């Protein structure tokens, strides 16, 4: 859960800069927002890779693909409905 805390802290740290940029049109705050968003992107990519690695490395039943449901037997040809006649 450590990654979630870091992610939350990063987002919360950007709140003031978002307000300064959008409400007060402070361009320096906009630069900080862009920098923070880049950090957020990098952190998200790192977390995604970590989750995927953990998912792939977990052996056993969880990683095994689920069995496909059994297929129904095909209906006999006589039971199939005949195609509708064309109207003139």
Rosetta blueprint (number, residue, H / E / L):
1 X L
2 X H
3 X H
4 X H
5 X H
6 X H
7 X H
8 X H
9 X H
10 X H
11 X H
12 X H
13 X H
14 X L
15 X H
16 X H
17 X H
18 X H
19 X H
20 X H
21 X H
22 X H
23 X H
24 X H
25 X L
26 X L
27 X H
28 X H
29 X H
30 X H
31 X H
32 X H
33 X H
34 X H
35 X H
36 X H
37 X H
38 X H
39 X H
40 X H
41 X H
42 X H
43 X H
44 X H
45 X H
46 X H
47 X H
48 X H
49 X H
50 X H
51 X H
52 X H
53 X H
54 X H
55 X H
56 X H
57 X H
58 X L
59 X L
60 X L
61 X L
62 X L
63 X L
64 X L
65 X L
66 X L
67 X L
68 X L
69 X L
70 X L
71 X L
72 X L
73 X L
74 X L
75 X L
76 X L
77 X H
78 X H
79 X H
80 X L
81 X L
82 X L
83 X L
84 X L
85 X L
86 X L
87 X L
88 X L
